[in-house]
Amino acid sequence: MSWPPETLQTARLRLRKPLASDAEAVFGQLSGDAEVTRHLGWLTHHELAQSRQQISLDLLRWSRGSAWTWIVELDAHPVGMFRYSLVEPHMLRIGVMLARRHHGQGLMSEVTRRMIDEAFRVSAFHRIEALCDADNLPSRRMLERAGLRCEGRLASCIIHPNLSSLPRDAWLYAISRQQAQDAALIHPHRIPLEPSAP
């Protein structure tokens, strides 16, 4: 087995590679909900075709090895998405979406902790980071519960078009391989993986 895994399991959730048939559920609960997409880097979808196109793009990025998106399932129903983007050969960036009705249940911090453990099985990855809108307190708390540390506030760093066309301040959160080991976020008996060639 090698990176990236197409399916993963947490205590409550299953993560899997997206399918074209996921578009309707993604649009209905995630990409078409203005509250869910409020702090994301793309506009809320207003048509199902936009979500279909997004999943096609996610699968293309997966095949190229530039980013990997997983559907997050609860009781076999899609409730969210998790993405790793390859920022540098040694560094990944997190992106998440979670259906509104499941906010506040600790689901995404559970997923993120699992994905930190999984990513650091790959010898090439040494840092995982996330950018969080300065006003997005729930996401800040989620990242902290998952073990990431705040490294500072970045001025005019990120554009969230559902809020403004102007760049917004963001908090930078990150965790290194060594920090994850020190915090026991990496399973000590996991077999290391090597990334698959794109």
Backbone as CSV, one residue per row, in Angstrom:
resi,resn,N_x,N_y,N_z,CA_x,CA_y,CA_z,C_x,C_y,C_z
1,MET,0.846,-1.197,0.000,0.000,0.000,0.000,0.879,1.244,0.000
2,SER,0.460,2.307,-0.740,1.235,3.529,-0.801,0.308,4.731,-0.757
3,TRP,0.908,5.900,-0.603,0.156,7.143,-0.552,-0.340,7.508,-1.961
4,PRO,-1.566,8.027,-2.082,-2.534,8.270,-1.016,-3.485,7.093,-0.840
5,PRO,-3.925,6.816,0.371,-4.914,5.747,0.570,-6.275,6.188,0.043
6,GLU,-6.986,5.304,-0.619,-8.294,5.668,-1.168,-9.394,5.593,-0.128
7,THR,-9.193,4.828,0.939,-10.169,4.770,2.033,-9.437,4.796,3.364
8,LEU,-10.090,5.407,4.347,-9.558,5.499,5.706,-10.722,5.436,6.681
9,GLN,-10.421,5.076,7.909,-11.464,4.944,8.924,-11.048,5.677,10.185
10,THR,-12.020,6.345,10.834,-11.827,6.864,12.183,-12.831,6.149,13.082
11,ALA,-12.911,6.564,14.329,-13.847,5.909,15.242,-15.286,6.013,14.744
12,ARG,-15.642,7.159,14.180,-17.032,7.375,13.760,-17.224,7.539,12.259
13,LEU,-16.156,7.719,11.530,-16.268,8.182,10.149,-15.462,7.336,9.188
14,ARG,-15.878,7.354,7.946,-15.137,6.717,6.853,-14.774,7.788,5.840
15,LEU,-13.527,7.773,5.380,-13.080,8.665,4.324,-12.809,7.837,3.084
16,ARG,-13.199,8.372,1.926,-12.974,7.649,0.679,-12.762,8.634,-0.469
17,LYS,-12.098,8.157,-1.498,-11.891,8.944,-2.703,-13.248,9.301,-3.324
18,PRO,-13.413,10.525,-3.808,-14.705,10.914,-4.379,-15.075,10.105,-5.621
19,LEU,-16.377,10.047,-5.866,-16.935,9.464,-7.078,-17.743,10.543,-7.794
20,ALA,-17.868,10.415,-9.096,-18.685,11.366,-9.848,-20.116,11.414,-9.316
21,SER,-20.590,10.287,-8.814,-21.962,10.203,-8.306,-22.160,10.919,-6.973
22,ASP,-21.095,11.413,-6.366,-21.211,12.159,-5.108,-21.702,13.585,-5.312
23,ALA,-21.754,14.045,-6.549,-22.010,15.468,-6.807,-23.319,15.954,-6.190
24,GLU,-24.371,15.166,-6.293,-25.668,15.610,-5.778,-25.628,15.804,-4.265
25,ALA,-25.031,14.860,-3.539,-24.947,14.984,-2.079,-24.028,16.136,-1.690
26,VAL,-22.927,16.303,-2.408,-22.000,17.399,-2.120,-22.688,18.740,-2.334
27,PHE,-23.417,18.870,-3.436,-24.119,20.119,-3.722,-25.198,20.392,-2.681
28,GLY,-25.961,19.365,-2.321,-27.073,19.547,-1.404,-26.668,19.914,0.006
29,GLN,-25.529,19.395,0.467,-25.146,19.590,1.861,-23.921,20.474,2.070
30,LEU,-23.105,20.643,1.041,-21.823,21.308,1.231,-21.626,22.491,0.290
31,SER,-21.327,22.216,-0.949,-20.921,23.273,-1.876,-22.046,24.239,-2.219
32,GLY,-23.307,23.827,-2.059,-24.435,24.701,-2.335,-24.969,25.434,-1.122
33,ASP,-24.354,25.249,0.029,-24.789,25.876,1.280,-23.898,27.085,1.554
34,ALA,-24.457,28.273,1.522,-23.681,29.502,1.676,-23.005,29.591,3.044
35,GLU,-23.590,28.970,4.053,-22.968,29.012,5.378,-21.738,28.107,5.430
36,VAL,-21.819,26.952,4.781,-20.689,26.021,4.756,-19.517,26.602,3.971
37,THR,-19.816,27.280,2.875,-18.759,27.802,1.994,-18.324,29.221,2.336
38,ARG,-18.848,29.763,3.399,-18.608,31.168,3.771,-17.129,31.519,3.817
39,HIS,-16.329,30.644,4.404,-14.903,30.918,4.592,-14.021,30.090,3.660
40,LEU,-14.531,29.754,2.484,-13.740,28.994,1.522,-13.254,29.894,0.390
41,GLY,-12.314,29.385,-0.379,-11.664,30.190,-1.407,-12.343,30.160,-2.751
42,TRP,-13.589,29.703,-2.812,-14.349,29.704,-4.059,-15.812,30.018,-3.745
43,LEU,-16.533,30.476,-4.774,-17.911,30.905,-4.588,-18.854,29.724,-4.362
44,THR,-19.875,29.961,-3.554,-20.917,28.966,-3.324,-21.501,28.513,-4.663
45,HIS,-21.700,27.215,-4.807,-22.277,26.696,-6.048,-23.784,26.950,-6.077
46,HIS,-24.264,27.350,-7.251,-25.694,27.595,-7.426,-26.341,26.585,-8.359
47,GLU,-25.527,25.737,-8.952,-26.037,24.695,-9.846,-25.293,23.389,-9.584
48,LEU,-26.005,22.288,-9.748,-25.413,20.962,-9.560,-24.220,20.758,-10.483
49,ALA,-24.287,21.312,-11.689,-23.192,21.144,-12.653,-21.872,21.679,-12.109
50,GLN,-21.928,22.720,-11.272,-20.697,23.268,-10.693,-20.041,22.256,-9.753
51,SER,-20.842,21.551,-8.971,-20.298,20.546,-8.060,-19.773,19.338,-8.823
52,ARG,-20.435,18.995,-9.906,-19.920,17.914,-10.753,-18.553,18.290,-11.323
53,GLN,-18.441,19.527,-11.758,-17.164,19.999,-12.302,-16.082,20.005,-11.220
54,GLN,-16.459,20.395,-10.002,-15.491,20.429,-8.910,-14.970,19.032,-8.587
55,ILE,-15.839,18.052,-8.560,-15.395,16.681,-8.288,-14.492,16.179,-9.405
56,SER,-14.818,16.521,-10.637,-13.939,16.148,-11.751,-12.555,16.756,-11.582
57,LEU,-12.515,18.004,-11.132,-11.236,18.665,-10.889,-10.488,18.008,-9.729
58,ASP,-11.220,17.643,-8.682,-10.597,16.950,-7.549,-9.957,15.640,-7.998
59,LEU,-10.648,14.899,-8.845,-10.118,13.623,-9.325,-8.916,13.833,-10.246
60,LEU,-8.933,14.897,-11.027,-7.790,15.215,-11.876,-6.572,15.553,-11.022
61,ARG,-6.767,16.354,-9.985,-5.661,16.694,-9.081,-5.119,15.447,-8.390
62,TRP,-6.029,14.544,-8.026,-5.607,13.282,-7.397,-4.685,12.526,-8.349
63,SER,-5.087,12.420,-9.610,-4.290,11.658,-10.582,-2.947,12.330,-10.859
64,ARG,-2.899,13.644,-10.740,-1.656,14.375,-10.979,-0.767,14.467,-9.746
65,GLY,-1.305,14.118,-8.587,-0.523,14.163,-7.364,-0.323,15.562,-6.819
66,SER,-1.216,16.497,-7.153,-1.092,17.862,-6.650,-2.004,18.130,-5.457
67,ALA,-3.053,17.339,-5.310,-3.976,17.459,-4.173,-4.818,16.194,-4.103
68,TRP,-5.298,15.898,-2.900,-6.115,14.709,-2.686,-7.312,15.082,-1.824
69,THR,-8.493,14.760,-2.310,-9.735,15.055,-1.598,-10.417,13.749,-1.234
70,TRP,-10.932,13.707,-0.019,-11.703,12.550,0.446,-13.107,12.999,0.827
71,ILE,-14.089,12.179,0.487,-15.445,12.333,1.003,-15.468,11.785,2.428
72,VAL,-16.056,12.532,3.345,-16.201,12.091,4.731,-17.618,11.562,4.912
73,GLU,-17.732,10.306,5.323,-19.035,9.674,5.494,-19.325,9.375,6.957
74,LEU,-20.569,9.610,7.350,-21.085,9.213,8.653,-22.269,8.305,8.408
75,ASP,-22.212,7.078,8.920,-23.282,6.100,8.684,-23.567,5.946,7.192
76,ALA,-22.492,5.903,6.399,-22.537,5.678,4.956,-23.125,6.845,4.162
77,HIS,-23.291,8.012,4.802,-23.810,9.193,4.113,-22.741,10.287,4.080
78,PRO,-22.502,10.909,2.915,-21.516,11.991,2.847,-21.936,13.178,3.711
79,VAL,-21.019,13.610,4.574,-21.306,14.758,5.444,-20.208,15.824,5.356
80,GLY,-19.115,15.530,4.653,-18.042,16.505,4.585,-16.991,16.105,3.565
81,MET,-15.967,16.960,3.468,-14.826,16.681,2.589,-13.555,17.149,3.287
82,PHE,-12.487,16.412,3.039,-11.167,16.758,3.561,-10.199,16.772,2.383
83,ARG,-9.349,17.797,2.342,-8.373,17.889,1.249,-6.980,18.160,1.790
84,TYR,-6.010,17.472,1.193,-4.606,17.810,1.335,-4.129,18.361,-0.004
85,SER,-3.548,19.545,0.010,-2.889,20.101,-1.171,-1.388,20.057,-0.952
86,LEU,-0.663,19.697,-1.994,0.792,19.625,-1.913,1.354,21.020,-2.183
87,VAL,1.781,21.698,-1.117,2.306,23.065,-1.223,3.766,23.050,-1.667
88,GLU,4.530,22.181,-1.039,5.938,21.937,-1.358,6.144,20.429,-1.257
89,PRO,7.238,19.891,-1.794,7.434,18.440,-1.693,7.394,17.902,-0.268
90,HIS,7.692,18.759,0.718,7.707,18.309,2.115,6.492,18.794,2.903
91,MET,5.551,19.523,2.273,4.522,20.219,3.040,3.141,20.080,2.415
92,LEU,2.146,19.799,3.267,0.747,19.684,2.873,-0.068,20.802,3.516
93,ARG,-1.158,21.179,2.834,-2.090,22.161,3.401,-3.481,21.548,3.474
94,ILE,-4.146,21.776,4.585,-5.462,21.208,4.860,-6.569,22.122,4.354
95,GLY,-7.634,21.503,3.818,-8.888,22.190,3.533,-10.034,21.286,3.939
96,VAL,-11.083,21.856,4.526,-12.189,21.030,5.019,-13.540,21.689,4.731
97,MET,-14.558,20.846,4.634,-15.967,21.260,4.615,-16.762,20.252,5.428
98,LEU,-17.744,20.752,6.168,-18.605,19.864,6.949,-20.034,20.376,6.885
99,ALA,-20.974,19.462,6.652,-22.386,19.835,6.583,-22.808,20.561,7.862
100,ARG,-23.630,21.572,7.691,-23.971,22.465,8.805,-24.573,21.712,9.998
101,ARG,-25.420,20.736,9.725,-26.098,20.052,10.835,-25.150,19.226,11.691
102,HIS,-23.918,19.018,11.222,-22.959,18.229,11.986,-21.884,19.094,12.656
103,HIS,-22.036,20.405,12.564,-21.083,21.281,13.248,-21.180,21.087,14.759
104,GLY,-20.058,21.250,15.431,-20.035,21.185,16.893,-20.000,19.794,17.474
105,GLN,-19.779,18.762,16.650,-19.751,17.386,17.136,-18.343,16.800,17.188
106,GLY,-17.342,17.603,16.839,-15.959,17.129,16.884,-15.586,16.209,15.731
107,LEU,-16.402,16.167,14.681,-16.136,15.239,13.590,-14.898,15.622,12.790
108,MET,-14.758,16.910,12.477,-13.641,17.290,11.623,-12.315,17.275,12.359
109,SER,-12.307,17.539,13.652,-11.047,17.393,14.397,-10.654,15.922,14.480
110,GLU,-11.630,15.027,14.557,-11.363,13.588,14.540,-10.729,13.182,13.208
111,VAL,-11.301,13.686,12.113,-10.764,13.401,10.783,-9.347,13.959,10.642
112,THR,-9.151,15.189,11.081,-7.855,15.842,10.911,-6.762,15.129,11.694
113,ARG,-7.051,14.710,12.911,-6.061,13.945,13.683,-5.685,12.660,12.952
114,ARG,-6.684,11.993,12.398,-6.415,10.750,11.663,-5.551,11.028,10.436
115,MET,-5.828,12.130,9.764,-5.090,12.443,8.550,-3.671,12.923,8.845
116,ILE,-3.452,13.538,9.981,-2.090,13.885,10.392,-1.270,12.610,10.572
117,ASP,-1.837,11.650,11.262,-1.158,10.364,11.459,-0.853,9.712,10.115
118,GLU,-1.812,9.768,9.200,-1.639,9.107,7.908,-0.567,9.807,7.075
119,ALA,-0.594,11.129,7.044,0.355,11.858,6.199,1.785,11.680,6.667
120,PHE,1.993,11.654,7.953,3.355,11.550,8.463,3.908,10.135,8.389
121,ARG,3.119,9.207,7.839,3.676,7.899,7.488,4.564,8.015,6.256
122,VAL,4.357,9.073,5.468,5.124,9.286,4.241,6.403,10.039,4.605
123,SER,7.535,9.449,4.292,8.817,10.014,4.722,9.063,11.407,4.164
124,ALA,8.474,11.730,3.014,8.721,13.032,2.395,8.010,14.177,3.102
125,PHE,6.950,13.892,3.855,6.142,14.954,4.454,6.649,15.294,5.855
126,HIS,6.948,16.583,6.064,7.486,17.024,7.347,6.670,18.138,7.988
127,ARG,5.713,18.694,7.258,4.930,19.805,7.801,3.524,19.772,7.197
128,ILE,2.539,20.025,8.053,1.144,20.153,7.643,0.648,21.486,8.162
129,GLU,-0.002,22.271,7.293,-0.462,23.581,7.714,-1.891,23.830,7.253
130,ALA,-2.483,24.876,7.817,-3.827,25.308,7.422,-3.907,26.812,7.583
131,LEU,-4.601,27.455,6.657,-4.896,28.879,6.755,-6.353,29.039,7.150
132,CYS,-6.598,29.852,8.160,-7.937,30.004,8.715,-8.304,31.487,8.716
133,ASP,-9.436,31.822,8.129,-9.882,33.210,8.125,-9.850,33.773,9.546
134,ALA,-9.414,35.023,9.647,-9.235,35.636,10.967,-10.519,35.654,11.790
135,ASP,-11.682,35.638,11.125,-12.959,35.689,11.843,-13.596,34.315,12.041
136,ASN,-12.926,33.267,11.613,-13.520,31.929,11.670,-13.088,31.205,12.948
137,LEU,-13.698,31.576,14.043,-13.328,31.013,15.341,-13.597,29.508,15.431
138,PRO,-14.733,28.977,14.929,-14.940,27.527,15.025,-13.834,26.717,14.347
139,SER,-13.347,27.182,13.193,-12.271,26.450,12.521,-10.969,26.542,13.304
140,ARG,-10.716,27.670,13.917,-9.520,27.799,14.757,-9.562,26.775,15.885
141,ARG,-10.711,26.669,16.516,-10.846,25.713,17.624,-10.693,24.276,17.127
142,MET,-11.235,23.981,15.947,-11.106,22.638,15.392,-9.647,22.287,15.160
143,LEU,-8.896,23.208,14.552,-7.487,22.952,14.266,-6.689,22.761,15.555
144,GLU,-7.006,23.537,16.571,-6.311,23.399,17.856,-6.626,22.061,18.503
145,ARG,-7.881,21.631,18.438,-8.240,20.320,18.992,-7.536,19.196,18.244
146,ALA,-7.294,19.407,16.964,-6.626,18.384,16.153,-5.119,18.357,16.381
147,GLY,-4.583,19.354,17.087,-3.168,19.334,17.426,-2.305,20.347,16.699
148,LEU,-2.890,21.128,15.775,-2.093,22.138,15.089,-1.876,23.348,15.997
149,ARG,-0.774,24.041,15.768,-0.408,25.186,16.597,-0.490,26.473,15.784
150,CYS,-0.969,27.519,16.423,-1.054,28.807,15.751,0.338,29.427,15.663
151,GLU,0.748,29.759,14.441,2.068,30.355,14.232,1.997,31.857,13.968
152,GLY,0.786,32.419,13.921,0.673,33.857,13.766,-0.428,34.272,12.810
153,ARG,-0.662,35.559,12.802,-1.686,36.157,11.942,-1.006,36.778,10.730
154,LEU,-1.515,36.440,9.536,-0.949,36.930,8.281,-1.873,37.992,7.697
155,ALA,-1.351,39.180,7.469,-2.161,40.286,6.974,-2.448,40.136,5.484
156,SER,-3.711,40.399,5.103,-4.123,40.415,3.694,-3.595,39.197,2.939
157,CYS,-3.860,38.030,3.494,-3.217,36.795,3.028,-4.091,35.955,2.113
158,ILE,-5.405,36.045,2.287,-6.273,35.057,1.658,-7.538,35.728,1.132
159,ILE,-8.067,35.233,0.028,-9.315,35.771,-0.514,-10.427,34.743,-0.315
160,HIS,-11.483,35.176,0.363,-12.677,34.365,0.535,-13.818,35.106,-0.166
161,PRO,-14.084,34.769,-1.427,-14.976,35.575,-2.267,-16.419,35.636,-1.801
162,ASN,-16.828,34.700,-0.935,-18.191,34.779,-0.409,-18.322,35.852,0.659
163,LEU,-17.198,36.377,1.133,-17.193,37.456,2.116,-16.779,38.787,1.503
164,SER,-15.749,38.758,0.654,-15.220,39.992,0.089,-14.296,39.664,-1.077
165,SER,-14.184,40.610,-1.980,-13.232,40.448,-3.084,-11.833,40.887,-2.676
166,LEU,-11.708,41.463,-1.495,-10.417,41.943,-1.013,-9.719,40.875,-0.179
167,PRO,-8.396,40.842,-0.182,-7.668,39.881,0.666,-7.978,40.110,2.145
168,ARG,-8.052,39.025,2.861,-8.397,39.054,4.283,-7.243,38.498,5.123
169,ASP,-7.210,38.903,6.379,-6.229,38.349,7.299,-6.559,36.883,7.581
170,ALA,-5.530,36.116,7.861,-5.719,34.695,8.175,-4.757,34.291,9.280
171,TRP,-5.183,33.316,10.059,-4.300,32.685,11.040,-3.625,31.490,10.375
172,LEU,-2.333,31.372,10.606,-1.568,30.227,10.092,-1.423,29.207,11.205
173,TYR,-1.928,28.003,10.949,-1.779,26.884,11.886,-0.901,25.828,11.223
174,ALA,-0.113,25.137,12.020,0.767,24.114,11.448,1.190,23.117,12.513
175,ILE,1.678,21.992,12.021,2.293,20.992,12.895,3.387,20.299,12.093
176,SER,4.527,20.078,12.729,5.628,19.372,12.083,5.603,17.905,12.487
177,ARG,6.362,17.117,11.766,6.469,15.705,12.110,6.947,15.533,13.553
178,GLN,7.969,16.312,13.947,8.505,16.184,15.304,7.468,16.592,16.347
179,GLN,6.737,17.663,16.090,5.694,18.084,17.026,4.608,17.031,17.152
180,ALA,4.245,16.407,16.052,3.232,15.354,16.093,3.724,14.144,16.886
181,GLN,4.991,13.806,16.706,5.562,12.707,17.486,5.578,13.039,18.968
182,ASP,5.971,14.264,19.302,6.025,14.681,20.701,4.648,14.681,21.349
183,ALA,3.618,15.000,20.550,2.249,15.047,21.068,1.526,13.708,20.930
184,ALA,2.251,12.677,20.494,1.694,11.333,20.323,0.517,11.324,19.353
185,LEU,0.600,12.173,18.302,-0.421,12.169,17.267,-0.100,11.188,16.149
186,ILE,1.114,10.640,16.181,1.508,9.636,15.190,1.539,8.282,15.873
187,HIS,0.858,7.326,15.296,0.828,5.975,15.858,2.238,5.389,15.815
188,PRO,2.778,4.951,16.955,4.185,4.524,16.984,4.499,3.267,16.198
189,HIS,3.482,2.460,15.856,3.750,1.189,15.187,3.258,1.166,13.741
190,ARG,2.981,2.323,13.174,2.520,2.388,11.795,3.685,2.142,10.842
191,ILE,3.424,1.400,9.762,4.451,1.107,8.767,4.600,2.310,7.844
192,PRO,5.800,2.860,7.675,5.980,4.012,6.790,5.600,3.701,5.349
193,LEU,5.125,4.733,4.673,4.727,4.617,3.275,5.603,5.497,2.424
194,GLU,5.602,5.238,1.134,6.248,6.124,0.168,5.187,6.609,-0.805
195,PRO,5.281,7.859,-1.256,4.273,8.378,-2.185,4.312,7.642,-3.511
196,SER,3.129,7.453,-4.088,3.050,6.849,-5.417,3.449,7.866,-6.466
197,ALA,4.005,7.399,-7.554,4.320,8.303,-8.657,3.010,8.757,-9.285
198,PRO,2.892,10.065,-9.638,1.666,10.560,-10.247,1.374,9.866,-11.569
